Amino acid sequence: MAHDVVSYRFDSLRELMAKATPERSGDRLAGVCTESERERVAAQMALADLPLKTFLNEAVVPYEDDEVTRLIVDTHDAVAFQPISHLTVGDLREWLLSDAADTTTLTRVAPGLTPEMVAAASKIMRNQDLILVAKKCEVVTRFRNTLGLSGRLSTRLQPNHPTDDVSGIAASVLDGLMYGSGDAVIGINPATDNVTQVAHLLRLLAEVIERFEIPTQSCVLTHVTNTMQCIERGAPVDLVFQSIGGTEATNRSFGVDLKLLAEARASALSLERGAVFDDGGRGRHVMYFETGQGSALSAGAHHGCDQQTVEARTYAVARHFEPLLVNTVVGFIGPEYLYDGKQIIRAGLEDHFCAKLLGLPMGCDICYTNHAAADQNDMDVLLTLLGVAGCNFIMGIPGSDDVMLNYQTTSFHDALYARRVLGLRAAPEFERWLERMRIAQPGAPGHLVDGMSPAFAALLPSS
């Protein structure tokens, strides 16, 4: 299908989407970006006039070649789509910004939206538009606590260690808990990625959670097949982690496909480790996914698409498996894909908007590598914007410097800052635990009790 505006011609939906995308280094590297701002504006104008029904008839990655495309098409909810089926992309943007698109309505429409539709809308939106709409989306999940409620900001406590030293990991966990971090998950990226070591780390985290009766969950971010072997060996697995992508070939580069992810989810559900809540329901969200713009291009699996559109397609994979947590590791891959602070900030807001609109419990690893043209001030800006936008969770790492993965992200202090200035609170069950342990001041988001909590100290070893 050709799309014409003035003197510009876009020969496919794939090309139109790519040319309408705000500037980023990854699309230039892939050779799919515009040659001028004039052409970008022309593409955005053409995209705004495109009927949403077009996305149901023209695939950016061929149906017969890609199981992610087949998932998107075959699971599309025509009934949920019907109320907005007459809209163009531009109309969708206007409707999303209107008062008619409230939280309840957006939740109802989400199954009728495809990733390409929401990606298209994001391409013609300003940053404030992305924030306003995402703020209206509420996606709540549960395992041992309740995540994603309005007015809450959770954190992943990330106690990585370059040698997986148990004492170092334990010190970071204790440090994070004393700063009120860890309600989303206590999650370790293992330096030694084998089944024996993963099982050892899982037992360590389970012991901490059980000993202190912490209403949270643990995860060791290893390959899904390692986690499945750990389950077979009787290790205490709460969440199954996997990095995923927006095309079948990208997922194949990660060593997974949809069938394997389904098997892993079934294995984790069979353990029934989630809490039973007051309403009698058991926490059944057992998957944790990480994504990031550029992963498909780095795997040579982007099919000529721009990186943001492929990233949005990743959310269809995540949505299918009802995860507890999803986060974009937005600046982790490097400046080849997101060159500077401006591009990282834009990508973080796009990813959060698209995922939340599709019904995902989206968080963000607000981060950059040391060779990117970005600094911690850029991360402060993105952290604040995502806090305003209703981001489900962020990372909490000692000193904001991951000494194992060697990148810069957000610290325990950064989470306290966001909670204080925006009045955001931890997950309700975790908040009550912080108050009971006399770590957090009741009714004062982001404010801690001075000194070591007596209740906490009594549980610590005497030597």
N, C-alpha and C positions, 0 to 999 in steps of 0.2 A: 504494500500500500504506500503510495506516495503522498507526501504532505508538503504543500507549497505555501510560502509566504513571500510576497513581493518578488525579489529576485533569487530567493533561496529555495532549494528543493531538498527534501529529506525522504529518502527512498524506502525507509522502513520505520516501524515503530521503534526498533532498537536504536537506529541512528537518531531519530527525533529525541528520544529520551536522553541519549548521551550528549547531544548538542545543547539541550536545555539545562544541563546540570551546571551549577555554580563551579567555578574554577577549582581544580585540585590536581596535584602533581601526578597522581596515579592514572588519571584519564589521559593526561599528556603522554605519559610513558606508554600507555596502551595504544596511542594514536587514534583515540575516539573523540577527542575534545574539539571544541570549535577553534577556528583560526582567528576569531575576532569577537569582541563584545557585541557588535552589531548582529552577527550570526546567532549568538546566544539568545539575544532578545527576540529575534525572529523565530527561533525554535521554541522559546517559551510562549510566544503568542500563538503559534500553531498548536502547541500542546494544550494550552488553555481552551482552545476551541474543539478539542477532540472529545467525542462522546465516550462516556465510561464503558459503554457496551463494546467499544473497539477492543478493549483489553480481554474480552471474553472470546474474541474471534481471531486475534493476531497475537501470537506468542513471541516474546523476545528470545526465548530458547525453544527450539522445536519440540513439540509434544512427544514425537516418536523417538527422540534422542535423549530425553532427560526425565528421570523419575520425579524430580522436584516440580517440573512443569506439570506432569501428570497429577501429582498430589494437589497442586494449586487448582487445576481445572476440575478434577474429579470430586474434590471436597467443597467446591464453591457452593454457598447456600443461596440459591436463587430467591427464596422467600425473604431472607434478610436483605438482599440486594434490591428488591422490588421498589421500596420507597425512594431510592435514589437513582434508579435505573435510567431515568430520563435526563440526568445531569451530564454536563460536560465536565472536564477536569477543572476549568475555571469556576463553574457553578459549584462543584464540590468544595473548592476552597472557600467560596463565599458562604456556603451552608455550614461548613465546619466552624467558621468564625462567628456565626450567628447564635443568638440565644436559643434557637430551635434545636440546635445540636447540644443538648445537655448530657450529663453523665449517663443517665438511663438510656437515652436514645442512641448514644454512641456505642454503648455496650450491646444493644440490640442489633445495630447495623454491622458491627465488626465482622461476623462470619460471612457477610456478603461482600466485603472488600477484599480485593486481591492485593498482593504486595506491590504489583506494578501500578495499581491505581493510587495507592497512598504515596508511593515514590514519586509519581507524576505530580501529585498535589504539592508535595514538599518542594519540588523544583521551582514552583512559582510562588513560594511563600517567603516572607522575610523571617528573620530570626524570632521576632516578637510573635509572629503568627504561629510558628512551631511551638513556642512556649505556651501561648494561650490555649491552643487546642489540646496539647498534651496534658495541661493542668486539669482539663475537664474529664480526662480518662482515669478511671480507677480500676485497677486490676489487683484483686486480692487473692493470695494463695496461703496455704497452711501446711505445716508439717508438725513441728512442736510448738510453734507460735504462729501468729497471724501477721502477714506481711502485706504491704501495699495499701493500707488504709489511708484515707485522706488526712493530711496533717502529720504524717509520720515520715521519717527518713531512717532507714536501716543501714547497717554496714556489714561488709564481709571482713572479718578479722583474718588477715593474711600473714601468718607467722613463718614465712619462708626462711630457710637457712641453707647456706651454700654446701653444707655437708650433711644435712638432715640431723644435726646434733640434737638429741632429745632435750638437753638442758637449755640450749638456745631457743628451741621452739617453745618450750614450756615458759621461758622467761618472756617471750614475745606475747604468748597467749595471756599470761597474767597481766602484763603491761596493758594490753588492749582491753581486757575486761575491766581493769581499774579506770579506764577512760570511757567506759560505757560502750565499747565496740563489740560487735560479734553477734548481733541479733539476727542478721540475715543468714549467716553461716560462719563457722570457723573452718576455713579452707586452706589447705596446704598444697602448693606446687612442689612435688617431690624432686629433690636433686638427683636421687637414685631411683629411677623409674622401673622397678621390677615388682613382681607380685609380693614377694616376701617383705620387702621394705614398705610397700603400700599398706599391707595388712598390719605391720608394726605401727605405722603412723595412725591408722584407723583406731587401733586399740588405745593408743595414747590419748587421742581426742575423746573417744568414748569414755575413758576413765575420768578425764577432767569434767566432762559434761555431767556424768553420773555423780561424781563426788561432790560437786558444788550445786547439783540439782538445777542446772542452767536450762531454761526453756529456749534452746536453740538446737541447731543441727550441725553435723560435721560433714566434711567432704575432703577427699584427697584427689587432686585434679590430675588423675592418670588416664590412660586410654581406657575406653569403655570395656575392652576385652580383659584388661587387668582387673577392673572392678568386678566383672562377672566371675572371674576366677576367685577373687577374694570372697564373694558371696558363697561360692561353692565350698570354700574352705572354712566357712563359718565366721568370717570377720564381721564386725559390727558396722555394716554399710548403711548410712542414712540416705545420702544422695549419690546418684550416678552422674558423673561429669563427662562432657564431651565438647570439643570444639567442632563447630559445624559450619557449612557454607551454603550458598544459594544455588548451586548446580550439582548435579549428580557427580560430575568429574571432580569438583572441589571436595565433596565428601569422600570420594574414593581416595583422594590424596591424603585425607585424614585417616584412612583405613576403616571407613564406616559406610553403611547404607541404611535406608529406612527400615529394612527388615531387622538388622542388627540392633538398631536403637530400640525397636519395639520389643525385642527379646530382653534387652537390658532393663527396660522399664518394667516388664512383667516380673523379672527376677527380683528387682528391688521392692516392688509392691508385695510380693509374696512374703517378705520379711515382716511386714506390718509393724514397722518401728515408729511410725508417726503417732503422735499423741491422740487420745480420744478427747474431743472438746465437749464443752457443756451441752451443745446441741445433739450430742451423740455421734457426730461425724468424726471419722478418723482422718488425720492429715495424710493425704494421698498424693501430694505433688512431690515426686521423687527425683526429678531430673534437674540438672544444672547445666545450662549451655552457655558457651562464650562464642562471640562472633567478632567481626571486625572488617571494615572496608579495606579491600586490597588483597584479601586472602585468595580469592578466585583468580585474580591476575597473577599473583605470585606462583600459583599452581598451574598456570597456563590453561585455566578452565573457565574463563569468563565469557566465551562465545561472542566476543566483540561487544559486550555490554559495558556500560559505565559501572564503576565500582559501587556506587550508591544504590543503583537498581538491583544489582546482584545481592548486595547486603540486605535489602528489603525482602528479597526472595528467601533469604535464610530464615526469616521470621515465620514463613509458612511451615518450614521443617520444625522449628521450635514449637509453634502453636499446636501442631498435631500431637505432641507428646505431653501436653499439660504440665509444663515445668514449674517448679517452685521459684526458680531464679533464671534470668537471662541477663547477660550484660555484654555490651560492646566494649572491647578493649581498644578504645578509639584511636590512640596515638602510638600503640605498641609496635606496629609493624615498621614504622619509620617514615622519614621525610620523602622517600621515593613514592609514597602513596598519599600522605598528608604532609605537605611541606613545612607549614609553619603554624603558629598559634591560631591565626585566623581560620585556616582550613580545618584544624582540629576542633575548634569551637563549633564551627558550622556542622561538621560531620557528627559531633556528639548530639547536637540538637536535632538533626535529621533522624539519626538512628533512634533516639528516644521517642520522637514524635511518631515515626512509622510503626515501631513496635507496639507502643501503647495503643495506637489507633486500631491495630490488628488484634488487640486483646492479650498482649503479653506483659508479664510482670517484669518490666525492664529496669535494669540498673546500668551503671556506667563505670568503667575503670577510667577515671579521668587522668590521662597519663601522656607521657612523651618520652622518646629516647634522647640520649644525650647529644646526638648529632642532628637533631631537628632544630629548626629556627623557632624555638618556643622556650618558655621558662615557667617558673612556678606562678608568676603573676597571671599568665594565660590560664593556668589550671584553676586559680582562684576565681577567675571570671566564669569559666565553664561550670565549676562547682556551684557558684551562686545562681547562675541561670538555670541549671538543672534542678537545684533545690526549689526554685520558684516554680518550675515546670512540673513538679510532683514526681521526680525520679524515685523509684522504689528503693534503691540502695546504691551505695558507693563503696570503695575500698578503704580499709583502715590498715596502714602499714607503719611500723616504727620509723619515725623521722621522714616519712613519705619516700624513702629510698629503699627499693627492694634489692637487698644485697645478694640474692640468688639469681634473679632474672635480669638485674642490672638495668632498671629503668626507673623513671620518676613518676610517682602517683600521689595519692592523697593519704594523709596521716590521720592518726587518732585525733589530733588537735584540730585538723581541718573539719572533721565530722562534728566536733563540739562547736566550732565556729558556725557552721551551717545551721545546726540545731538552735543555737542561741539567737542569731540575727533573724532567722526566719520563723522562730517559734515552733520548730519541728520536734517531734518526740520519737523515741524508739518504739519498737513493736510493743503492744500493750503488756503481754506476758513478761517480756524481757524488762520492760520499764518497771514493773512491780518487783521483779527480782532485784534490779539495781537499787531500788528504794529499800527493800527488805535487808539487803546486804550492806546498806548504808554507804553505797558508792555514789548514788545520784541524789540530789536534793529534790524532794517531792514538789511537783508543780512548777519546776524551774528547768525547762528544757536546756540541755547543754551545760548545766551547772553541777559540779561535783562537790561531794562532802570533802572537807580538808582532811588530809592524813589517811592512813591505812584504815580501811573498814574493820572495826573490831570483829564483826561477824565473819568476815572473810579471813582475817588474820588467825582466828581460832581454828580454821580448817587447814591452815598451812602447816607444813612440817616444822617441828621445833628447832631443827638444825639444818 
